[in-house]
Structure formats: structure tokens, C-alpha cells
Amino acid sequence: MADPGLSFGPIAPHYDVLMADVPYDMWAGYYRLLLSQHGLDPDRVLDVACGTGSVAELLCDSGYEMTGFDLSEAMIERARAKALAKELPIEYHVADATTLDLGKTFEGAYSFFDSLNYIASLAGFRAAIERVGAHLEPGGSFVFDLNTAYAFEQRMFDQKEKRKKAKIRYEWKGEYDRETRMIRVEMEFERDGEIFHEVHVQRAHSMNEVHEALRDAGFDWVKIYDSYTLDAPAKSSDRIHVIATKS
């Protein structure tokens, strides 16, 4: 996985400001739509790489029994503080998806915001899928999204926000290697006169790799969508959502 000292460290205290315009309710709603579409109704749900817990909070409010974990201790500290302030009974852990062992099982799991792309090796990706599968009960579901190689080829990480009125200003520049399907993104942020940097590394896992990892981890049914829709992925899909159930 990416070095937690380089990604989701300095940005953690400012992450919710940076993501303020993200439609978290849409993501939570799309998760519920995918579950409903396939007759799935989990109660106990695991948020894989939960960040500061914004989606977990929405699902908790909807009646799900939520547990979340993330590799970044700083992000989990923020998630716990938010849950405490809102009096939400969400359990959070600092953990690595590739070695996950929470000692309990769940009826459903999800991982959003291209978190699994941050596991920048095929072996690590396969290990994470296996460990999530080990935490699911028979019939349990796993929903996750992935950035595609097309997204990296289209330089989606080349972004900047430099307006004076912006609460947090930033400039990102990505370098993509087609052979390894990996992108390294240098990020500079500025807030209240403070400048800080992060380096984010992602890998575009292929469709075949996704299917093989899920099959080998005991998932016997898999469906892949063009994100936010119920359509099949296209060559121009920059993000996909995967839903799989465990035998």
C-alpha cells in the first residue's frame, strides 16, 4: 500500500474541507441501490478504508450497524471524533486491508473513493480481497469502486484549485506509467498560509485481475457497472463499481 507517511497524513485535518463538495449522500444511495438491485439486505456492514467516516455516518443514520477501518491513524482519529460529536455508535479501527483481522464477521462490506487503487501491487490487491472475504459471512456482499487505466491515461489527477476564496487551495500533477498501470501524484496544498505536500500512488487493476482475485477469495458471483449507473462498463469508463457475493 502507499506509504501512510506520504498519503492521508498532512491532509487528514483538512480532508473534510477538501471533500466538502463530494455528494456523500449519492454514494450512500448508490450503495443501497446496488444492494436492492440484487436482493441484498445486510445489517452489519464493514467500511473498508473508511477515511474520516462520512459514508459510514450516513449509513449508520439509515440503520446499518457500522464498523470502519483505515490505514491512516490520522484519518481514524478524525472519524472517531466526528462519530463521538454526533453520538453515532460506529466502531473504528486502524488496520491494513492486506492483513486485516478484526476477529468478527459482517453481512456486507464496501470500499469507496478508489481506496483499493491505493494498494499499488497485484499481490496486495489480492490479499485485501481475500481478507475482506474472510470477514464476510456466507452470502455476504462486497461493493467497491476502482479508477480505471482510462482515467489515468486521461490525466484525471491533474487538478488545481487556486481561487483566493477557496478554503483550501491545491495543485496536483500525476505521472502515469502505462506498463505498470501505476500513477504517482505529487500534491501541494495551502490552507490559512500553511503549505504541505503529499504523494499518492495508485494502480489500475484490470478486469481480469478483479475477477480472478474475487474468485480465488471465494466470491462466486460478480457484477461490474459503469459507476453510478446500472450499465455495463465501457472503454471510456473512468470509474467502475464492482459488487460480489461470497459463497
Backbone hydrogen bonds in HBPLUS format (Angstrom, degrees):
<---DONOR---> <-ACCEPTOR-->    atom                        ^
c    i                          cat <-CA-CA->   ^        H-A-AA   ^      H-
h    n   atom  resd res      DA  || num        DHA   H-A  angle D-A-AA Bond
n    s   type  num  typ     dist DA aas  dist angle  dist       angle   num
A0006-LEU N   A0003-ASP O   2.88 MM   3  5.42 156.2  1.93 116.8 124.4     1
A0007-SER N   A0003-ASP O   3.11 MM   4  6.39 142.7  2.25 149.1 160.3     2
A0199-VAL N   A0006-LEU O   2.89 MM 193  5.23 152.4  1.97 127.2 136.0     3
A0012-ALA N   A0009-GLY O   3.06 MM   3  5.44 149.4  2.15 112.8 121.5     4
A0014-HIS N   A0011-ILE O   2.83 MM   3  5.32 140.6  1.99 119.2 131.6     5
A0015-TYR N   A0011-ILE O   2.86 MM   4  5.59 108.6  2.38 149.1 164.1     6
A0015-TYR N   A0012-ALA O   3.24 MM   3  4.98 161.5  2.28 101.5 107.2     7
A0017-VAL N   A0014-HIS O   3.05 MM   3  5.36 127.1  2.34 105.2 119.2     8
A0018-LEU N   A0014-HIS O   2.98 MM   4  6.29 160.1  2.02 156.7 162.9     9
A0019-MET N   A0015-TYR O   2.92 MM   4  6.13 149.4  2.01 149.4 158.1    10
A0020-ALA N   A0017-VAL O   3.26 MM   3  5.05 164.1  2.29 106.6 107.4    11
A0022-VAL N   A0019-MET O   2.97 MM   3  5.37 165.8  1.99 119.3 123.8    12
A0024-TYR N   A0022-VAL O   2.88 MM   2  5.68 130.2  2.13 111.0  95.6    13
A0026-MET N   A0023-PRO O   2.88 MM   3  5.32 130.5  2.13 109.6 122.8    14
A0027-TRP N   A0023-PRO O   3.24 MM   4  6.72 153.1  2.31 150.5 158.0    15
A0028-ALA N   A0024-TYR O   2.93 MM   4  6.24 165.3  1.95 158.1 161.5    16
A0029-GLY N   A0025-ASP O   2.87 MM   4  5.93 151.8  1.95 138.4 147.1    17
A0030-TYR N   A0026-MET O   2.78 MM   4  5.98 150.4  1.86 147.5 155.4    18
A0031-TYR N   A0027-TRP O   3.00 MM   4  6.25 152.7  2.08 145.7 152.9    19
A0032-ARG N   A0028-ALA O   3.08 MM   4  6.39 161.4  2.12 146.8 151.2    20
A0033-LEU N   A0029-GLY O   2.86 MM   4  6.10 148.2  1.96 142.6 152.4    21
A0034-LEU N   A0030-TYR O   2.93 MM   4  6.19 161.7  1.97 151.9 154.9    22
A0035-LEU N   A0031-TYR O   3.07 MM   4  6.35 161.5  2.10 151.6 156.8    23
A0036-SER N   A0032-ARG O   2.91 MM   4  6.09 166.6  1.92 150.1 153.9    24
A0037-GLN N   A0033-LEU O   2.80 MM   4  5.94 157.3  1.85 152.3 159.1    25
A0038-HIS N   A0035-LEU O   3.14 MM   3  5.47 138.8  2.32 103.3 114.1    26
A0040-LEU N   A0035-LEU O   2.84 MM   5  4.78 173.0  1.85 144.1 141.7    27
A0039-GLY N   A0036-SER O   3.15 MM   3  5.03 172.5  2.16 108.6 108.7    28
A0065-GLU N   A0043-ASP O   2.88 MM  22  5.95 165.8  1.90 152.2 156.3    29
A0107-GLU N   A0044-ARG O   2.92 MM  63  5.43 146.3  2.03 141.4 152.0    30
A0108-GLY N   A0044-ARG O   3.21 MM  64  6.45 138.7  2.39 156.6 156.5    31
A0045-VAL N   A0065-GLU O   2.96 MM  20  6.14 160.6  2.00 153.3 159.2    32
A0067-THR N   A0045-VAL O   3.08 MM  22  6.39 145.5  2.20 161.8 167.9    33
A0046-LEU N   A0108-GLY O   2.92 MM  62  6.32 152.5  2.00 135.5 142.4    34
A0110-TYR N   A0046-LEU O   2.97 MM  64  6.47 149.1  2.07 167.3 173.0    35
A0047-ASP N   A0067-THR O   2.75 MM  20  6.13 163.1  1.77 156.5 162.5    36
A0069-PHE N   A0047-ASP O   3.13 MM  22  6.51 151.2  2.22 176.3 173.4    37
A0048-VAL N   A0110-TYR O   2.79 MM  62  5.89 171.8  1.80 170.8 169.7    38
A0049-ALA N   A0069-PHE O   2.91 MM  20  5.51 118.4  2.30 138.4 155.2    39
A0050-CYS N   A0069-PHE O   2.86 MM  19  5.62 154.9  1.92 138.1 143.3    40
A0053-GLY N   A0050-CYS O   3.05 MM   3  5.30 160.5  2.09 132.0 134.2    41
A0057-GLU N   A0053-GLY O   2.94 MM   4  6.06 149.3  2.04 150.6 157.7    42
A0058-LEU N   A0054-SER O   3.38 MM   4  6.64 156.0  2.44 138.3 143.3    43
A0059-LEU N   A0055-VAL O   3.00 MM   4  6.31 162.2  2.04 158.0 162.7    44
A0060-CYS N   A0056-ALA O   2.86 MM   4  5.96 148.3  1.96 143.0 152.4    45
A0061-ASP N   A0057-GLU O   2.96 MM   4  6.20 157.2  2.01 147.3 152.9    46
A0062-SER N   A0058-LEU O   3.11 MM   4  6.37 127.7  2.40 131.7 145.5    47
A0064-TYR N   A0059-LEU O   3.07 MM   5  5.65 162.3  2.10 152.6 146.9    48
A0063-GLY N   A0060-CYS O   3.00 MM   3  5.23 162.5  2.03 109.0 114.3    49
A0091-GLU N   A0066-MET O   3.35 MM  25  6.70 163.4  2.38 142.5 142.3    50
A0068-GLY N   A0091-GLU O   2.80 MM  23  6.26 159.9  1.84 160.7 167.1    51
A0093-HIS N   A0068-GLY O   2.90 MM  25  6.36 138.4  2.08 141.5 154.7    52
A0070-ASP N   A0093-HIS O   3.13 MM  23  6.69 144.9  2.26 152.5 161.5    53
A0095-ALA N   A0070-ASP O   3.00 MM  25  5.59 152.5  2.08 119.8 127.9    54
A0076-ILE N   A0072-SER O   3.13 MM   4  6.44 158.6  2.17 149.9 155.6    55
A0077-GLU N   A0073-GLU O   2.90 MM   4  6.13 154.8  1.97 150.2 157.0    56
A0078-ARG N   A0074-ALA O   3.20 MM   4  6.42 153.6  2.27 139.9 146.1    57
A0079-ALA N   A0075-MET O   2.90 MM   4  6.22 155.4  1.97 146.9 154.2    58
A0080-ARG N   A0076-ILE O   2.86 MM   4  6.05 164.9  1.88 156.2 158.9    59
A0081-ALA N   A0077-GLU O   3.10 MM   4  6.24 156.4  2.15 142.3 148.7    60
A0082-LYS N   A0078-ARG O   3.02 MM   4  6.25 158.5  2.07 150.8 156.1    61
A0083-ALA N   A0079-ALA O   2.99 MM   4  6.22 164.9  2.01 153.2 157.0    62
A0084-LEU N   A0080-ARG O   2.94 MM   4  6.08 158.1  1.99 148.1 154.2    63
A0085-ALA N   A0081-ALA O   3.00 MM   4  6.17 161.5  2.03 147.3 152.2    64
A0086-LYS N   A0082-LYS O   3.02 MM   4  6.22 145.8  2.14 146.0 155.2    65
A0087-GLU N   A0083-ALA O   2.85 MM   4  5.78 104.6  2.43 134.9 152.4    66
A0088-LEU N   A0083-ALA O   2.87 MM   5  4.94 166.6  1.89 143.5 147.3    67
A0087-GLU N   A0084-LEU O   3.14 MM   3  4.91 154.7  2.21  97.6 105.3    68
A0090-ILE N   A0088-LEU O   2.91 MM   2  5.69 138.3  2.08 103.1  92.0    69
A0099-THR N   A0096-ASP O   3.08 MM   3  5.59 157.6  2.14 116.7 123.2    70
A0106-PHE N   A0135-HIS O   2.70 MM  29  6.08 142.8  1.84 149.0 159.6    71
A0137-GLU N   A0106-PHE O   2.92 MM  31  5.95 156.5  1.97 165.4 163.9    72
A0141-SER N   A0107-GLU O   3.26 MM  34  6.70 149.2  2.36 133.7 135.7    73
A0109-ALA N   A0141-SER O   2.81 MM  32  6.19 132.9  2.03 145.6 160.4    74
A0143-VAL N   A0109-ALA O   2.97 MM  34  6.40 153.7  2.04 140.3 146.6    75
A0111-SER N   A0143-VAL O   2.87 MM  32  6.48 138.8  2.05 147.8 159.0    76
A0145-ASP N   A0111-SER O   3.21 MM  34  6.75 145.5  2.34 163.7 172.8    77
A0117-ASN N   A0114-ASP O   3.10 MM   3  5.37 143.4  2.24 104.7 115.2    78
A0118-TYR N   A0115-SER O   3.06 MM   3  5.52 145.9  2.18 107.2 116.7    79
A0119-ILE N   A0116-LEU O   3.25 MM   3  5.45 157.5  2.30 101.6 108.3    80
A0203-ARG N   A0117-ASN O   2.85 MM  86  5.14 148.8  1.94 133.3 141.8    81
A0125-PHE N   A0121-SER O   2.97 MM   4  6.19 159.5  2.01 148.8 154.6    82
A0126-ARG N   A0122-LEU O   2.89 MM   4  6.10 166.5  1.91 156.3 159.5    83
A0127-ALA N   A0123-ALA O   2.95 MM   4  6.12 152.3  2.03 142.3 150.5    84
A0128-ALA N   A0124-GLY O   2.92 MM   4  6.17 155.2  1.98 149.4 155.6    85
A0129-ILE N   A0125-PHE O   3.03 MM   4  6.32 163.0  2.06 153.3 157.3    86
A0130-GLU N   A0126-ARG O   2.97 MM   4  6.18 159.1  2.01 146.8 152.9    87
A0131-ARG N   A0127-ALA O   2.89 MM   4  6.12 157.6  1.94 149.8 155.7    88
A0132-VAL N   A0128-ALA O   2.91 MM   4  6.13 160.6  1.95 153.2 158.1    89
A0133-GLY N   A0129-ILE O   2.94 MM   4  6.08 163.1  1.97 147.4 152.8    90
A0134-ALA N   A0130-GLU O   2.93 MM   4  6.17 144.4  2.06 142.5 152.3    91
A0135-HIS N   A0132-VAL O   2.92 MM   3  5.19 145.1  2.05 105.3 116.3    92
A0136-LEU N   A0133-GLY O   3.11 MM   3  5.24 165.4  2.14 110.0 112.6    93
A0140-GLY N   A0137-GLU O   2.75 MM   3  5.16 148.3  1.85 145.8 145.7    94
A0139-GLY N   A0246-LYS O   2.81 MM 107  5.06 148.1  1.91 134.8 144.4    95
A0246-LYS N   A0140-GLY O   2.86 MM 106  5.45 156.0  1.92 157.0 165.2    96
A0142-PHE N   A0244-ALA O   2.82 MM 102  5.32 152.8  1.90 154.8 161.7    97
A0244-ALA N   A0142-PHE O   2.94 MM 102  5.32 149.0  2.04 142.6 152.6    98
A0144-PHE N   A0242-VAL O   2.91 MM  98  5.30 152.8  1.98 145.0 153.9    99
A0242-VAL N   A0144-PHE O   2.68 MM  98  5.30 165.5  1.70 163.1 168.1   100
A0146-LEU N   A0240-ILE O   2.93 MM  94  5.46 147.8  2.04 148.2 155.8   101
A0240-ILE N   A0146-LEU O   2.99 MM  94  5.46 158.4  2.04 151.6 158.0   102
A0148-THR N   A0238-ASP O   3.14 MM  90  5.26 157.8  2.19 126.5 126.3   103
A0151-ALA N   A0148-THR O   3.08 MM   3  5.27 123.3  2.42  98.6 111.8   104
A0152-PHE N   A0148-THR O   3.37 MM   4  6.85 153.7  2.45 145.4 151.3   105
A0153-GLU N   A0149-ALA O   2.86 MM   4  6.14 158.6  1.91 154.9 161.6   106
A0154-GLN N   A0150-TYR O   2.95 MM   4  6.14 139.7  2.12 144.1 154.4   107
A0156-MET N   A0151-ALA O   3.28 MM   5  5.76 163.2  2.30 155.6 158.5   108
A0155-ARG N   A0152-PHE O   3.02 MM   3  5.09 158.8  2.06 108.1 111.5   109
A0158-ASP N   A0155-ARG O   3.09 MM   3  5.57 164.4  2.12 113.9 118.9   110
A0172-TRP N   A0159-GLN O   2.71 MM  13  5.15 168.1  1.72 166.6 166.2   111
A0161-GLU N   A0170-TYR O   2.85 MM   9  5.26 161.0  1.88 146.8 149.5   112
A0170-TYR N   A0161-GLU O   2.95 MM   9  5.26 148.4  2.05 131.8 141.9   113
A0166-ALA N   A0163-ARG O   3.08 MM   3  5.41 156.1  2.14 109.2 116.7   114
A0169-ARG N   A0190-GLU O   2.90 MM  21  5.09 161.2  1.94 159.8 158.1   115
A0190-GLU N   A0169-ARG O   2.75 MM  21  5.09 145.3  1.87 151.9 151.3   116
A0171-GLU N   A0188-GLU O   2.95 MM  17  5.41 146.2  2.06 150.0 157.3   117
A0188-GLU N   A0171-GLU O   3.03 MM  17  5.41 162.4  2.06 149.5 155.3   118
A0173-LYS N   A0186-GLU O   3.03 MM  13  5.40 151.9  2.11 146.9 155.7   119
A0186-GLU N   A0173-LYS O   2.97 MM  13  5.40 155.6  2.03 157.0 150.2   120
A0175-GLU N   A0184-ARG O   2.86 MM   9  5.30 150.5  1.94 141.7 151.2   121
A0184-ARG N   A0175-GLU O   3.01 MM   9  5.30 159.3  2.05 139.3 143.6   122
A0177-ASP N   A0182-MET O   2.88 MM   5  5.47 165.1  1.90 162.2 167.1   123
A0181-ARG N   A0177-ASP O   2.80 MM   4  5.55 127.8  2.08 144.5 160.4   124
A0204-ALA N   A0181-ARG O   2.81 MM  23  5.39 160.3  1.84 158.1 164.9   125
A0183-ILE N   A0202-GLN O   2.86 MM  19  5.37 158.2  1.90 150.2 156.6   126
A0202-GLN N   A0183-ILE O   2.97 MM  19  5.37 157.8  2.02 150.7 158.0   127
A0185-VAL N   A0200-HIS O   2.70 MM  15  5.06 166.8  1.72 159.7 163.8   128
A0200-HIS N   A0185-VAL O   2.96 MM  15  5.06 162.0  1.99 144.4 148.2   129
A0187-MET N   A0198-GLU O   2.89 MM  11  5.15 159.0  1.93 173.5 166.7   130
A0198-GLU N   A0187-MET O   2.98 MM  11  5.15 153.9  2.05 139.8 145.6   131
A0189-PHE N   A0196-PHE O   2.84 MM   7  5.37 165.9  1.86 169.4 172.5   132
A0196-PHE N   A0189-PHE O   3.00 MM   7  5.37 155.0  2.07 137.7 145.1   133
A0191-ARG N   A0194-GLU O   2.87 MM   3  5.23 153.6  1.94 145.6 153.2   134
A0194-GLU N   A0191-ARG O   2.89 MM   3  5.23 162.8  1.92 120.5 122.5   135
A0210-VAL N   A0206-SER O   2.95 MM   4  6.27 152.5  2.03 150.9 158.9   136
A0211-HIS N   A0207-MET O   2.96 MM   4  6.24 168.8  1.97 156.4 158.2   137
A0212-GLU N   A0208-ASN O   2.92 MM   4  6.07 167.3  1.94 152.2 156.1   138
A0213-ALA N   A0209-GLU O   2.94 MM   4  5.95 160.8  1.98 143.9 149.6   139
A0214-LEU N   A0210-VAL O   3.05 MM   4  6.21 163.9  2.08 152.0 156.2   140
A0215-ARG N   A0211-HIS O   2.92 MM   4  6.08 164.8  1.94 152.0 156.7   141
A0216-ASP N   A0212-GLU O   2.93 MM   4  6.02 169.4  1.94 151.9 155.0   142
A0217-ALA N   A0213-ALA O   3.10 MM   4  6.15 129.4  2.36 134.8 147.3   143
A0217-ALA N   A0214-LEU O   3.17 MM   3  5.08 133.5  2.39  93.9 106.8   144
A0219-PHE N   A0214-LEU O   2.92 MM   5  5.24 160.8  1.96 155.8 150.0   145
A0218-GLY N   A0215-ARG O   3.09 MM   3  5.36 163.0  2.11 111.0 114.9   146
A0247-SER N   A0218-GLY O   3.07 MM  29  6.19 168.9  2.09 167.0 165.9   147
A0220-ASP N   A0245-THR O   3.02 MM  25  6.33 128.9  2.29 150.9 164.3   148
A0245-THR N   A0221-TRP O   3.01 MM  24  5.44 149.6  2.10 143.2 151.8   149
A0223-LYS N   A0243-ILE O   2.87 MM  20  5.37 152.9  1.94 158.1 166.6   150
A0243-ILE N   A0223-LYS O   2.89 MM  20  5.37 164.3  1.92 162.2 167.0   151
A0225-TYR N   A0241-HIS O   2.79 MM  16  5.18 167.8  1.80 159.4 163.8   152
A0241-HIS N   A0225-TYR O   2.92 MM  16  5.18 159.0  1.97 142.0 148.7   153
A0226-ASP N   A0231-ASP O   2.84 MM   5  5.63 161.9  1.88 146.2 151.3   154
A0229-THR N   A0226-ASP O   3.13 MM   3  5.82 142.0  2.28 145.8 149.7   155
A0227-SER N   A0239-ARG O   3.19 MM  12  5.63 170.3  2.20 135.7 134.7   156
A0237-SER N   A0234-ALA O   3.01 MM   3  5.16 166.4  2.03 113.0 114.4   157
